[in-house]
Amino acid sequence: MESDLAGVPTLGNPQRLSIQDFRGDFEDVAKLIQQSWAENNQQHLLYSADFIASCFEYPESSFSLAPTLYDGVKPIAFIAGFPRRFRFKGRELRVILCTFLAVSNEHKKAGYGVILWNELVKRAQAAGFDGMVNYCVDGEPMNGMILGCCRAMKLPTERIFSVLYQMRLLHPKPASQLEFKLESECVGALLQAGAVVADHAPLARIWSEKEAEWQCRRHGGVVARHGSGTRQAVLTGYVMEIANSQRTKCLIIEDVLWGTLEQQERLVLVRKLLDQAAAAGAQMAIVPSLGYADMEPFSAARFRRTPRVLQAYLTVFKGDPPPEAVSAMYLDVF
């Protein structure tokens, strides 16, 4: 799919500029994101070509939901939307998570970020999605852009949640001390424990088996599980580098699904996950506080609040319920 740029201000040779489906040139896009985001006020993760490629391995992901502005063969602006399903106030919604918006530094004044974001919205609507979720670091200009664009397109949008974070440093652990293999029960545990959360959180992710398999086998992924009879608990995350001079490896914790574990068992499960991450080279760990899970085991494991805040915006293209703030949300943030 290709879109024209009629009426859009351009730099360079306009005959060479076109919005196309992403071509799968992961190395070029990874460099574009790193260069573009280096100017942000807050430190960001180093999204590698392998990490971005793994995101497109998620079930039902498509290059058509990643409109890219090419100058000839070179990507100069990029955005991607990845499919997710969740239940929101009784309605099951099929949405896209909008992420990776980046514009090359020499083109940031041309408005290409807004153009690509609008293009992604139109593609998502045409593909039958019910809405979208945008995340913006608090204090960054993107917050105003999202709301302004949604108002211009008459899209019902609200800031539904403010994501807070906790972190702690990790001590090195030799990889030889741990056995790295994915337990086949992890997928089943994720499906079972995730369904429990979906029954009570006002906004909660819904998993298919293929999606759960991807989550447990994703690039850099780590999983810790506890199971005893019908009691299932699982923690998931992934290890990746931070875009600092040291390239510090960090564990990003995603699913916090305690099931019916006692407090002491929960702390054991946290330690198991941290040990795996440390053996994979992680020097720190970060967990978002989303309201759906007890965070006391992380406090007991010496996690402490960070100043980072991420704002979550929900757009529902049409129908009820309209987007509104929630007390808790179970959905991945990145």
C-alpha positions as CSV (number, residue, x, y, z in Angstrom):
1,M,0.0,0.0,0.0
2,E,1.3,3.4,-0.9
3,S,-0.2,6.9,-0.1
4,D,0.5,10.2,-1.8
5,L,1.8,13.3,-0.2
6,A,-0.3,15.8,-2.1
7,G,-0.4,19.1,-0.4
8,V,2.2,18.2,2.2
9,P,5.3,20.3,2.7
10,T,8.4,18.4,1.6
11,L,12.1,18.7,1.9
12,G,14.5,17.5,-0.8
13,N,13.1,15.9,-4.0
14,P,9.3,15.4,-3.6
15,Q,9.3,12.8,-6.4
16,R,11.4,10.6,-4.1
17,L,9.0,10.9,-1.1
18,S,6.2,8.4,-0.6
19,I,4.4,6.7,2.3
20,Q,4.6,3.0,1.9
21,D,4.0,-0.2,3.8
22,F,7.1,-0.9,5.9
23,R,9.6,-2.9,3.8
24,G,11.1,-4.9,6.7
25,D,14.3,-2.9,6.7
26,F,14.7,-3.3,10.4
27,E,18.3,-2.1,10.7
28,D,17.5,1.2,9.0
29,V,14.4,1.8,11.1
30,A,16.2,0.9,14.4
31,K,18.9,3.6,13.5
32,L,16.1,6.1,12.7
33,I,14.4,5.5,16.0
34,Q,17.7,5.8,18.0
35,Q,18.7,9.0,16.2
36,S,15.3,10.6,16.5
37,W,14.6,9.7,20.2
38,A,18.1,10.8,21.3
39,E,16.7,14.3,21.4
40,N,14.0,13.4,23.9
41,N,14.2,14.8,27.4
42,Q,14.1,11.4,29.1
43,Q,16.3,8.4,28.5
44,H,14.8,5.7,26.4
45,L,15.3,2.0,25.6
46,L,17.6,0.9,22.7
47,Y,15.1,-0.7,20.4
48,S,17.3,-3.0,18.3
49,A,16.6,-4.3,14.8
50,D,16.0,-7.8,16.4
51,F,13.6,-6.4,19.0
52,I,11.5,-4.6,16.4
53,A,11.5,-7.6,14.1
54,S,10.2,-9.7,17.0
55,C,7.3,-7.3,17.5
56,F,6.2,-8.0,14.0
57,E,6.1,-11.7,14.8
58,Y,3.2,-11.1,17.1
59,P,0.1,-12.8,15.7
60,E,-1.8,-10.8,13.1
61,S,0.8,-8.1,12.9
62,S,1.3,-6.5,9.5
63,F,3.7,-4.3,7.6
64,S,0.6,-2.4,6.4
65,L,0.0,-1.2,9.9
66,A,3.5,0.4,9.9
67,P,3.3,3.2,7.3
68,T,6.7,4.5,6.6
69,L,7.8,7.6,4.8
70,Y,10.6,6.7,2.3
71,D,12.9,9.1,0.6
72,G,13.9,6.8,-2.2
73,V,15.1,3.7,-0.4
74,K,15.7,5.4,2.9
75,P,13.1,5.5,5.7
76,I,12.9,9.1,7.1
77,A,9.8,8.7,9.3
78,F,8.2,5.6,10.8
79,I,5.3,4.5,13.1
80,A,3.8,1.1,13.9
81,G,0.6,-0.3,15.3
82,F,0.4,-3.7,16.9
83,P,-2.8,-5.6,17.4
84,R,-4.1,-6.2,20.9
85,R,-7.5,-7.4,22.3
86,F,-8.9,-6.3,25.7
87,R,-12.1,-6.1,27.6
88,F,-13.1,-2.5,28.5
89,K,-16.1,-2.0,30.7
90,G,-17.8,-5.1,29.3
91,R,-17.0,-4.6,25.6
92,E,-14.3,-6.6,23.8
93,L,-12.1,-4.2,21.7
94,R,-9.7,-5.1,19.0
95,V,-7.2,-2.2,19.0
96,I,-3.7,-1.2,17.9
97,L,-0.9,-0.1,20.2
98,C,0.7,2.9,18.4
99,T,4.4,3.0,19.0
100,F,7.9,3.7,17.5
101,L,6.9,7.1,16.0
102,A,10.2,8.6,14.8
103,V,11.2,11.2,12.3
104,S,14.7,11.8,11.1
105,N,16.2,14.9,12.8
106,E,16.6,16.8,9.5
107,H,12.9,16.4,8.8
108,K,11.3,17.1,12.2
109,K,9.9,20.5,11.2
110,A,8.0,19.2,8.2
111,G,5.1,17.7,10.1
112,Y,5.7,14.1,8.9
113,G,5.1,12.7,12.4
114,V,1.5,13.9,12.3
115,I,1.0,12.8,8.7
116,L,2.1,9.2,9.5
117,W,0.1,9.1,12.7
118,N,-3.0,10.1,10.7
119,E,-2.2,7.5,8.1
120,L,-1.9,4.8,10.7
121,V,-5.3,5.7,12.2
122,K,-7.0,5.6,8.7
123,R,-5.4,2.2,8.0
124,A,-6.5,0.8,11.4
125,Q,-10.1,2.0,10.8
126,A,-10.1,0.5,7.3
127,A,-8.8,-2.8,8.7
128,G,-11.8,-3.0,11.1
129,F,-10.1,-2.2,14.4
130,D,-12.2,-0.7,17.2
131,G,-9.7,1.8,18.5
132,M,-6.2,2.4,19.5
133,V,-3.9,3.1,22.5
134,N,-1.2,5.7,22.5
135,Y,1.5,6.0,25.2
136,C,3.3,9.3,25.8
137,V,6.1,10.1,28.4
138,D,4.7,12.8,30.7
139,G,6.1,16.2,29.8
140,E,7.0,15.3,26.2
141,P,5.3,17.3,23.3
142,M,3.7,14.1,22.0
143,N,0.9,14.4,24.7
144,G,-0.4,17.5,23.1
145,M,0.0,16.1,19.6
146,I,-2.1,13.0,20.3
147,L,-5.0,15.0,21.7
148,G,-4.9,17.6,19.0
149,C,-4.9,15.1,16.2
150,C,-7.7,13.2,17.8
151,R,-9.8,16.3,18.1
152,A,-9.1,17.2,14.5
153,M,-10.2,13.8,13.3
154,K,-13.2,13.8,15.7
155,L,-12.0,10.7,17.5
156,P,-13.3,10.1,21.0
157,T,-10.1,10.0,23.1
158,E,-9.3,10.3,26.8
159,R,-6.2,9.9,29.0
160,I,-7.3,6.8,30.9
161,F,-4.3,6.0,33.1
162,S,-1.0,7.4,34.4
163,V,1.6,4.6,34.6
164,L,4.1,4.9,37.5
165,Y,7.3,2.8,37.7
166,Q,9.4,1.0,40.3
167,M,13.0,-0.1,39.8
168,R,15.9,-1.8,41.5
169,L,19.5,-2.7,40.6
170,L,20.5,-6.3,40.1
171,H,23.6,-8.2,41.1
172,P,25.5,-10.2,38.5
173,K,24.7,-13.9,38.4
174,P,26.7,-16.4,36.4
175,A,24.5,-17.9,33.6
176,S,25.9,-21.4,34.5
177,Q,23.9,-21.3,37.8
178,L,20.6,-21.3,35.9
179,E,19.1,-23.7,33.4
180,F,17.6,-21.8,30.5
181,K,14.6,-23.6,29.1
182,L,11.0,-22.5,28.6
183,E,8.6,-24.7,30.6
184,S,5.8,-25.8,28.4
185,E,3.4,-25.0,31.3
186,C,4.2,-21.3,31.1
187,V,1.8,-20.7,28.2
188,G,-1.0,-22.4,30.0
189,A,-0.2,-20.6,33.2
190,L,-0.3,-17.2,31.4
191,L,-3.6,-18.0,29.8
192,Q,-5.2,-19.2,33.1
193,A,-3.8,-16.4,35.3
194,G,-4.5,-13.7,32.7
195,A,-8.1,-14.8,32.4
196,V,-8.6,-14.3,36.1
197,V,-7.4,-10.7,35.8
198,A,-9.6,-10.1,32.8
199,D,-12.6,-10.9,35.0
200,H,-12.1,-8.0,37.4
201,A,-9.9,-5.3,35.9
202,P,-11.9,-2.5,34.1
203,L,-9.5,-2.7,31.2
204,A,-7.8,-6.1,30.8
205,R,-5.9,-7.9,28.0
206,I,-7.4,-11.0,26.4
207,W,-5.0,-13.6,25.3
208,S,-5.1,-16.2,22.5
209,E,-2.9,-19.3,22.8
210,K,-0.7,-18.0,19.9
211,E,-0.3,-14.6,21.5
212,A,0.7,-16.3,24.8
213,E,3.2,-18.4,23.0
214,W,4.8,-15.3,21.5
215,Q,4.9,-13.6,24.9
216,C,6.7,-16.5,26.4
217,R,9.2,-16.8,23.6
218,R,9.7,-13.2,22.5
219,H,13.1,-11.7,21.8
220,G,15.0,-11.3,25.1
221,G,12.1,-12.8,27.0
222,V,12.3,-14.2,30.6
223,V,9.4,-16.1,32.3
224,A,9.0,-17.3,35.9
225,R,6.2,-19.7,36.8
226,H,4.8,-21.2,39.9
227,G,2.2,-24.0,39.7
228,S,0.6,-26.3,42.2
229,G,-2.5,-28.1,41.1
230,T,-5.0,-25.5,39.9
231,R,-2.9,-22.6,41.4
232,Q,-1.0,-20.9,38.6
233,A,1.1,-17.8,38.8
234,V,3.5,-16.3,36.2
235,L,5.7,-13.3,35.7
236,T,7.0,-12.3,32.3
237,G,9.4,-9.7,31.0
238,Y,12.2,-9.1,28.6
239,V,15.8,-7.9,28.8
240,M,17.1,-5.1,26.5
241,E,19.6,-2.3,26.6
242,I,19.1,1.3,27.6
243,A,20.3,4.0,25.2
244,N,23.0,5.3,27.5
245,S,26.8,5.3,27.0
246,Q,27.1,2.1,29.1
247,R,24.4,0.3,27.2
248,T,23.0,-0.9,30.5
249,K,20.9,-4.1,30.2
250,C,17.5,-3.7,31.9
251,L,14.7,-6.2,32.7
252,I,11.3,-4.8,31.7
253,I,8.6,-6.7,33.7
254,E,5.3,-7.1,31.9
255,D,2.8,-9.6,33.1
256,V,2.3,-9.7,36.9
257,L,-0.1,-12.5,37.5
258,W,-0.1,-13.8,41.0
259,G,-3.0,-16.2,40.9
260,T,-3.7,-17.4,44.4
261,L,-0.1,-17.3,45.7
262,E,0.6,-16.4,49.3
263,Q,2.8,-13.3,49.9
264,Q,5.9,-15.3,50.6
265,E,5.4,-17.4,47.5
266,R,5.0,-14.2,45.4
267,L,8.4,-12.9,46.7
268,V,10.0,-16.2,45.7
269,L,8.6,-15.9,42.2
270,V,9.9,-12.3,41.9
271,R,13.4,-13.5,43.0
272,K,13.2,-16.3,40.4
273,L,12.5,-13.8,37.6
274,L,15.2,-11.5,38.8
275,D,17.8,-14.3,38.9
276,Q,17.0,-15.2,35.3
277,A,17.3,-11.6,34.2
278,A,20.6,-11.2,36.0
279,A,22.0,-14.3,34.5
280,A,21.0,-12.8,31.1
281,G,23.1,-9.8,31.9
282,A,20.5,-7.4,33.3
283,Q,21.9,-4.8,35.7
284,M,18.5,-3.3,36.7
285,A,14.8,-4.1,36.6
286,I,11.8,-1.9,36.0
287,V,8.1,-2.7,36.6
288,P,5.1,-0.5,35.8
289,S,2.4,-0.1,38.4
290,L,-0.9,-0.6,36.6
291,G,-3.3,-1.1,39.5
292,Y,-4.4,-4.7,38.6
293,A,-1.7,-6.5,40.6
294,D,-0.4,-6.3,44.2
295,M,3.0,-4.5,44.1
296,E,4.0,-5.3,47.7
297,P,6.3,-8.3,46.6
298,F,8.3,-5.8,44.5
299,S,8.6,-3.4,47.4
300,A,9.7,-6.3,49.6
301,A,12.3,-7.1,46.9
302,R,13.7,-3.6,47.2
303,F,12.0,-2.0,44.2
304,R,11.6,1.8,44.6
305,R,9.5,4.5,42.9
306,T,11.1,6.3,39.9
307,P,10.1,9.8,38.6
308,R,9.1,8.4,35.2
309,V,5.4,8.7,34.3
310,L,3.8,7.4,31.2
311,Q,0.4,8.6,30.1
312,A,-2.0,6.2,28.4
313,Y,-4.6,7.5,25.9
314,L,-7.5,5.3,24.7
315,T,-9.4,6.1,21.5
316,V,-12.6,4.2,20.6
317,F,-13.4,4.8,16.9
318,K,-17.2,4.3,17.4
319,G,-19.7,2.8,19.7
320,D,-20.0,2.5,23.5
321,P,-18.6,2.7,26.1
322,P,-16.7,5.9,25.4
323,P,-13.1,6.1,26.6
324,E,-12.8,7.3,30.2
325,A,-10.3,7.0,33.1
326,V,-9.9,3.6,34.7
327,S,-8.6,2.6,38.1
328,A,-6.5,-0.3,36.7
329,M,-5.4,-1.6,33.4
330,Y,-3.8,-4.9,32.3
331,L,-2.0,-4.2,29.1
332,D,1.6,-4.0,27.9
333,V,3.2,-0.6,27.9
334,F,6.1,0.4,25.7
